[in-house]
Structure formats: C-alpha cells, structure tokens
C-alpha cells in the first residue's frame, strides 16, 4: 500500500501550542508524518494518492464519549434485556430477575429489549402478567422509544380501552380495543409519572456502584 498524501490543508498537531502544518502522509491507516509540502518531495512513494485540501482544516475522528452515568448506575439495579433474542428469552431473564426483588419500591423495572430481534411479534402485558402477577413491572426498549408494562401498571395509571393515545404517541391496542401494554413515544409519559423516582440516598449508592464498575474496566 503506497499510502495517502494530504496537502494544502491545515493540520493542528496538538503537540505544541499553535503548531500547524499544511501536509500529512498516511500509510496503513496511520499518520506517519506531519509537515510542510516542500519537505515531502524527497521520500513520497511513486504513485501515491494525493488530495488537495484547498485550505480545509483536518481534525482527528471525533468520538462522543459522554455517558448518562446516573441512568447507567441505576440500570445496574434493573433487569437487563439487551441480550435477549426472543420474547421467550426475555421472559426467562425477567423471571430470574424477579428473584432479586423489586428494582425500586415495589416496582420491577428493566430495559434493553429490542423488538427488531423478535421478528414480527410485539410483547404484551399478558406475557408479563404470567410471571409478575399483580406486581407492577415496566421495561423500556433499547432506544427508550417504547415501554412494555403489565396489567398492574395499567391499573395504577388508569389506562383502559377508553384511553386515547396522546399527540405524538401511541397506546397499542388489540383487535378488541384493549391496551396491549406497549406504549410508544409520547404515550410513555402516561406511565412514566407513576414509575418510582430514586431518592438522593438511592441515587448516591447507585453512582458509587457504577463507579466501581467503571474502575474495573481497563482503558
């Protein structure tokens, strides 16, 4: 591989304040040399690809490394479903998670399910009812655009066949007009207000646990 030569650009080396070069030699996917164009003529391979940047500024690939750390820390106390490739696997995971007791107050809370992995089938409240009974259970989808709840949650929120979907959201209903337990987009707000919010002590303990997990992962 002969590499790539970028010239007539603006490369901030970040090694010294204000240090800027106009050219860059790349080989095997790695930056080999930064410098000014006239200094490259002696060693550039014959036939190398060249691109005139016409004065453009070049930056490294930028990776958004932010984290919603409180949400992550709280999720360690919740039932994780991101690995589940079927409704059955999700049900088995939830059943095991119930043995650890409620996630918050008397509620069982989880996240991570991905309907795209489950074919054409949506989960329903009746699936959850089989294993949760009258204990409120709520599970956010992987992208947080859907919420899956059981009948106990519908009763707490007063949701029934007469409840209309709000603007920007949908309460999924079956052929008889009964809510299935799936809430999409802005309809999630009809349930969210009833889901227990952690108090300061609970949030603090969760963050401490999350910090230990982060510290255990090598950089």
N, C-alpha and C positions, 0 to 999 in steps of 0.2 A: 504494500500500500504506500503510495507516494505522499499522501497527506493532503493538507489543505492550507493555502496561504491567504489570509485576510489582510487587506491593506487599505490605506486611505481611510482609516477609521479612528476611533477614539477609545483606547483601552486604559482604564484606570487599574494599575497593578495592585493597589491597596497595600503595597509594601512600604512605601514612603508617602507622606502627605504631599498631594499634588503631583505625584509621579504618573505621567501619562505617555503612552506610546501610540504610534499610528498603525502598527502592523503586528500580526500574530501568526506563528507557524504551529499547525496542529498535526499530530501524527498518531495513528492508532487510537483516536478518540481522546488524546491528552494534549494539553497545551505544552509545547516544548520550549518555545522562545517568544518573549515579547520584545519588541524593539522598533526601530525606525526603518522604513522600507529600504533605504540605501544600504543598510548593513546586512540585508538578507541575500543579496545577489550572489555572493560567493559560495553559499552552501545549499541553496534550494535545489531539490532534485529536479532533473529534467522532466517536463511533462506534468508537473504538479498542478492541481486545480487552483485557480486564483479567482478571488472575488473582490471587486472594487466596492467598498462600503460607502463610498461617496460621502464621507464625513460622519456616518452614523456612529452613535455610542454603542459599545458592546458590553453587555453585562453577563455574569455567570447565570446559569439556570437558577431561578429563584424558587425555593420550596417553602410553602406556607406551613410552618411547623407549630402553629398555635394549637392549644388544647383547651377544651372546656373541662377544666380539671375537676371542678366540683361535680359536674354531671358524671364524669368518669368515675370519680371516687364513690359516688352514691351507687353507680351501676354495679360495683363490686358486691353490694348487698342485695342485688336484684338477680332475677333468673335470666341468664343469657341464652338467647335462642339463635344467634347468628350462624352457628354451625349446623343448624337443623335443615335437612334437605327434603323434608316431608312433614305433613301435619302430624303423622304418627310419631315421628322423631321428636317433634316439638312437644307433643303431649307427654311422651316418656320423660323428656327433660323437665317439663313443668312438674310432673308427678314426683320426680326426685327432689326438685327444688322445694316442694311443699313441706318436705320432711325437715327443712331447716327453719321452719316457722315463717311468720309474716315478714315481708320486706320492710314495711313501715306501718306502725299502728296495727290495725287488723287486716291491712291490705296485702295482697300478693302482687308484686309489681315486677315487670320484666321488659325486655327489649330485644331487638335484633332480628326478628323474623322477617323473611324476605319471600313474599308471595311468588316472585318470579322463579323461585326454586321449587315451587309446589305445583307446577302445572296450572290448570285452569280452575283449580279448587280454592275458594276462599275459606278460611277457618270461620267457625261460627261460635256463638255463645254456648250452643248446646255441646260443642266439643269440650269447652272449658267446664261447663256445668257437671259433666261426668266425673271430673276429678277434683273440682273445687267446692262443689255443693253450694252452700249459701255464703261462702266466704268471698268477699269482693276481690276480683282479680282483673288486672289491666296490663296489657302488653303492647308496647309501642313497636311499630315496624322499624326496620333498619334505618330508613330515611326519615322517620318521625312524621311521615305524611299520613299514616293510618294508625288507628288504635283498635285493638281487639279486646273486648271485655265480655264478662259473663253476665248472666241474668241478674245476679245480686247487684251488680253495678248499675244496670238499667233501672232497677227498682230504687236504688239510692238516688239516682239522678232524675227519677220520674219520667223516664223515656218509655213511650209505648207506641202503638200503631198510629196514634193521632199526632205524634210529634213531627213537626215539619223540619226538613233539612234547612239549615241557615244559609244565607247567601255565601257562596264560596266554599261550601262544604256539602257532604252527603252522609245521611244516615242510611246505610244499606238496609234494604228490606227484602223479604222473600215474596213469593208469589201471592201470599195471603196478606201482604202489607205489614207483616210483623218485623220489627228490627232484628237483624241477624247478629248484632254485636260488633259490627265493623263500622267505624266512624272515619270519614276521610276529611282531610284538610281542615277547614274552619269548623266543621262539625265536632272536632275533637274538643273544642272549648266547652261544649255541653257537658263533658265528662271531667275535663282537667280540673275544674274548680273544686271537685269533690275528692280528688286524689290527695292524700295527706302530704303536706309540705314538711320537710325535716326542720326541727328546731335548731338553734345555734349549737347546742351540745352534740347533737347527732351529726350535723354537718362537719363540725370540727373533728370528731372521731373518724368520720369517713375520709376527710382530707389527709389525716395522719396515716391512715391505712393506705391511701393512694400514694402517698409519698414513699412509703416503704416499698411498694411495688415498683415505682419508677426507679428508685435507687438500686433495685435488684437487677435492672436491665442494663447491660453494658452499652456504652455509647460507641 
